[in-house]
Amino acid sequence: MGTIVGRRPLATLAASALLAACGGSQPPVGARGATPQIAAIATHAGHDTSWMAPNANVKDLLYVTTDTVVDAYSYPQDELEGQLTNFSYPLGDCTDTKGNVYITDYTKNTVVEYAHGGTQPIGKVSVPGSGPVACAVDPSSGNLAVTTAGDTSGGGANLVVYRKAKGKPRTYTDPAIFSYAYCAYDRAGNLFVDGTPARGYGYDFELAELPRQAKSLKAVNLEGGVSWAGGLQWDGHYLTVGQPVNPEIQRYSISEGYGTLAGSTALAGAYDARQFIIAGGKAIVVNEYYYDRYIARWDVLVYDYPAGGYETSEIIESGVPVYSVALSRRRK
């Protein structure tokens, strides 16, 4: 197959390993039952075009990417408000300060932009390389960063940045990174990206920084090392790195190419947590678990941040893969 991230290989159409599941052979402790959101999704299953509830645009919306569609839930009310369709394989999503949401389509090699609560695209960019995975928007400039996984030989893997989320991007690569996974901006416009190592397949992790105005990526070493390529987020003070196995979110202070560990947030009750966002004192986490040895389900869990512990609520439980979440704030 390809690059191993967590416990599964990454290859064409297997990039879900980057975004949703490390897998594993043991079932989790305390598998959950169905939630009301399953029924809500089933009610709207007949829709083959994008739709939104009439008042969706006046609510904060949590966009959840799955195998073929993107569902929008009110947050924190957790009611299904709409669904975006016409994707091939929507793996990642991110939002900007205006509430616009960007969806990476792995198979179509595009990123599609929607207004908050909108059902029609308001922008689209083509992605050079192969297989866009995750994205992030610089709050200070509006620039859009996108990671690509590449093919099984590493071809087409890169980090691209679009000025103001438009036009042709600048492309960046790091010889230490074989396949690019997640990215995040800090408040100053410095961009961080992680991925799997170029030196060979393995359960390892590489992190690089593209400082604001810089022309090349620079390696970042983290105190204690990191074993798995997980999600990245800026929490306002620290760069946070998700660890999907023995799930936790680690916080690092970054300076001169080195990350000092400032603390960690345990995600008790999660089994295989990878992508996450941090918003309003909460960590919203995509989790995969096994309710028997071979059958997986996915859910989105909410934790107090940075306290951690057990989840305070479950937004959705799904029988289809869930890859990414992004929170779009309503404009006031």
C-alpha positions in Angstrom: 0.0 0.0 0.0 1.8 3.2 1.1 2.9 5.3 3.9 1.9 4.0 7.3 0.3 6.6 9.5 -0.9 5.3 12.9 -1.6 1.6 12.3 -2.9 1.7 8.7 -1.2 2.5 5.4 -1.9 5.6 3.4 -2.4 5.2 -0.4 -4.8 6.5 -3.0 -8.2 6.4 -1.4 -6.7 5.2 1.9 -6.0 8.6 3.2 -8.6 8.1 5.8 -5.7 6.6 7.8 -4.5 10.2 8.1 -7.8 11.6 9.1 -10.0 9.2 10.9 -8.5 5.9 12.0 -5.4 4.3 13.1 -7.3 1.1 13.5 -6.4 -1.7 15.9 -7.4 -5.2 16.7 -8.9 -4.8 20.2 -12.5 -3.5 20.7 -12.8 -0.4 22.9 -14.1 -0.4 26.4 -17.6 0.9 26.8 -18.9 1.1 23.2 -21.7 3.6 22.8 -25.3 3.2 21.7 -27.0 5.0 18.9 -27.7 8.7 19.2 -30.7 10.7 17.9 -28.5 12.2 15.1 -28.6 8.9 13.3 -32.3 9.2 12.9 -32.0 12.8 11.8 -29.5 11.9 9.1 -31.8 9.0 7.9 -34.7 11.5 7.6 -32.7 13.6 5.1 -31.1 10.6 3.3 -33.3 11.2 0.2 -31.6 14.5 -0.5 -29.2 14.3 -3.5 -28.4 18.0 -3.6 -27.1 20.3 -0.9 -29.6 21.7 1.6 -29.7 23.9 4.7 -32.5 24.6 7.1 -33.9 28.1 6.7 -32.3 29.6 9.8 -29.1 27.7 9.7 -27.0 30.8 8.8 -27.9 32.5 12.1 -26.3 29.7 14.1 -22.8 28.5 14.7 -22.3 25.4 12.5 -20.0 22.4 13.0 -19.1 21.0 9.6 -18.4 17.2 9.7 -16.9 15.5 6.7 -17.7 11.9 5.8 -17.1 9.5 2.9 -19.1 11.5 0.3 -21.0 14.3 2.1 -20.4 17.1 4.6 -23.0 17.4 7.4 -23.6 20.7 9.2 -24.8 20.7 12.8 -25.8 23.6 15.0 -23.3 24.1 17.8 -23.6 23.6 20.7 -27.2 22.5 20.1 -26.0 19.5 18.0 -29.0 19.5 15.6 -28.6 18.5 12.0 -29.0 21.8 10.0 -27.9 20.8 6.5 -25.7 18.8 4.2 -23.3 19.6 1.4 -23.1 17.1 -1.5 -21.4 16.7 -4.9 -18.0 15.6 -3.5 -16.1 12.6 -4.4 -14.1 12.1 -1.2 -14.2 15.1 1.2 -11.5 14.4 3.7 -10.7 17.7 5.4 -12.3 21.0 6.3 -11.4 24.4 7.8 -12.9 27.8 8.3 -11.8 31.4 8.0 -12.6 34.4 10.2 -15.7 35.3 8.1 -17.2 31.9 8.7 -16.6 30.6 5.2 -15.8 26.8 5.1 -13.3 25.1 2.9 -13.7 21.4 1.9 -10.8 19.4 0.6 -11.8 16.8 -2.0 -9.2 14.1 -2.1 -10.1 12.5 -5.4 -11.0 15.6 -7.4 -7.8 17.4 -6.2 -9.8 20.5 -5.3 -10.8 22.7 -2.4 -14.3 24.1 -2.5 -15.4 27.1 -0.5 -18.9 27.8 0.9 -20.3 30.7 2.8 -21.5 30.1 6.4 -24.8 28.2 6.0 -24.6 28.3 2.2 -25.4 25.5 -0.2 -23.7 26.8 -3.4 -19.9 27.0 -3.7 -18.5 30.6 -3.7 -15.0 29.6 -4.7 -12.8 26.7 -5.8 -9.1 26.1 -6.3 -7.3 23.3 -8.0 -4.6 21.6 -5.9 -1.3 20.6 -7.5 0.1 17.3 -6.4 -2.0 14.3 -5.4 -4.7 13.9 -2.8 -5.5 17.1 -0.7 -6.0 16.0 2.9 -6.3 18.9 5.4 -6.4 22.7 5.3 -6.0 25.8 7.4 -6.7 29.5 6.9 -4.3 32.2 8.3 -6.4 34.6 10.4 -4.0 37.4 9.8 -3.9 37.3 6.0 -6.6 35.0 4.7 -4.1 32.7 3.1 -5.2 29.1 2.6 -2.8 26.2 3.3 -3.5 22.7 2.0 -1.6 19.4 2.6 -1.5 16.6 0.1 -0.8 13.0 0.8 0.8 12.0 -2.6 0.9 8.6 -4.1 2.5 5.4 -2.8 6.0 6.5 -3.9 5.7 9.9 -2.3 5.1 11.7 -5.6 2.7 14.6 -5.5 3.0 15.1 -1.7 3.5 18.7 -0.7 2.2 21.8 1.2 0.6 24.5 -0.9 -0.4 28.0 0.1 -3.0 30.2 -1.8 -2.8 33.9 -1.3 -6.2 35.1 -0.1 -7.5 31.5 -0.9 -7.4 32.2 -4.6 -5.4 31.7 -7.8 -2.3 29.5 -8.1 -0.5 28.5 -5.0 3.1 28.4 -3.9 4.3 24.9 -3.3 6.6 23.8 -0.4 8.3 20.5 0.3 10.5 19.2 3.0 13.0 16.4 2.2 12.2 14.9 5.7 8.5 14.5 5.0 7.2 11.7 2.8 3.5 12.4 3.0 1.8 15.6 4.5 -1.1 15.3 6.9 -2.3 18.3 8.9 -1.5 22.0 9.1 -2.3 24.9 11.4 -1.5 28.7 11.6 -0.7 30.5 14.7 -2.0 34.0 15.3 1.1 35.6 13.8 0.7 33.8 10.5 3.4 31.1 11.0 2.3 27.9 9.5 3.0 24.4 10.9 2.6 21.1 9.0 3.1 17.5 10.0 3.4 14.2 8.2 5.1 10.9 8.0 8.9 10.6 7.5 10.7 10.2 4.2 13.3 7.9 5.6 10.9 4.9 5.4 7.6 3.5 6.6 7.1 3.6 10.3 5.2 4.9 13.3 6.9 8.2 13.3 6.2 11.8 12.9 7.8 14.9 11.3 6.9 18.5 12.0 8.0 21.6 10.1 7.3 25.3 10.2 6.9 27.8 7.5 7.6 31.1 9.3 5.6 34.1 8.1 7.3 35.6 5.0 9.7 32.6 4.8 10.4 30.8 1.5 11.1 27.3 2.9 10.0 24.9 5.5 12.1 24.5 8.7 12.2 21.4 10.9 10.7 21.5 14.3 11.7 19.0 17.0 9.3 18.4 19.9 10.4 17.7 23.4 10.0 14.0 24.2 9.2 13.1 20.6 5.8 12.3 19.0 4.9 8.8 17.8 2.0 9.4 15.5 1.0 12.0 12.9 -2.1 13.6 14.4 -4.1 16.8 14.1 -2.6 20.3 14.6 -4.3 23.3 16.1 -3.3 26.7 17.5 -5.1 27.1 20.8 -4.3 30.8 21.2 -1.1 30.2 23.3 0.3 26.9 22.2 0.6 24.6 19.1 -1.4 21.5 19.9 -0.7 18.1 18.5 -3.1 15.2 18.6 -2.0 11.7 19.6 -4.5 9.2 18.3 -3.3 6.1 20.2 -3.7 6.5 24.0 -5.5 9.6 22.9 -4.4 13.0 24.1 -3.7 16.5 22.9 -0.2 17.8 23.6 0.6 21.5 24.0 3.9 22.9 22.9 5.6 26.3 23.1 7.6 26.7 19.8 10.8 28.7 19.6 13.7 28.5 17.2 12.8 25.1 15.8 12.1 23.5 19.1 8.8 22.7 20.9 8.8 22.6 24.7 6.0 20.5 26.2 3.7 22.7 28.2 1.1 20.1 29.1 -1.4 17.6 27.7 -5.1 17.0 27.7 -6.2 13.3 28.2 -9.1 12.2 26.0 -10.6 9.5 28.3 -13.2 7.4 26.6 -11.8 7.9 23.1 -10.2 5.0 21.4 -8.6 6.2 18.2 -8.8 10.0 18.1 -6.9 11.9 15.4 -8.4 15.1 14.0 -9.8 17.8 16.4 -10.5 21.5 16.8 -10.4 23.7 19.9 -13.1 26.3 20.4 -14.4 28.2 23.4 -12.8 26.0 26.1 -13.8 22.8 24.4 -11.9 20.2 22.3 -14.1 18.7 19.6 -12.6 15.3 18.6 -13.2 12.9 15.8 -12.9 9.3 17.2 -13.1 5.8 15.8 -13.9 2.8 17.9 -14.7 -0.9 17.5 -17.8 -2.3 19.1 -16.5 -5.7 18.2 -13.2 -6.9 16.9 -13.7 -6.0 13.3 -16.7 -3.6 13.0 -15.9 0.1 13.5 -18.1 3.1 14.2 -17.2 6.8 14.4 -18.3 9.6 16.7 -17.5 13.2 17.5 -16.8 13.8 21.1 -16.6 17.1 23.1 -14.1 17.5 26.0 -13.3 20.3 28.4 -10.1 22.0 27.3 -7.4 22.0 28.5 -8.7 20.0 31.5 -9.6 16.8 29.5 -10.9 13.7 31.2 -14.0 12.0 29.9 -16.1 13.6 27.2 -18.9 16.0 28.2 -21.1 15.2 25.2 -21.3 13.2 22.0 -22.4 15.2 18.9 -22.8 12.3 16.5 -22.3 8.6 16.2 -22.0 7.2 12.7 -21.7 3.9 10.9 -19.8 5.6 8.0 -16.3 7.1 8.4 -16.0 10.6 9.8 -12.8 12.4 8.9 -12.8 16.0 10.0 -14.7 18.7 11.8 -14.5 22.5 11.5 -16.5 25.2 13.4 -18.0 28.1 11.4 -19.1 31.0 13.6 -22.1 33.0 12.5 -21.4 36.6 11.6 -22.8 39.1 14.2 
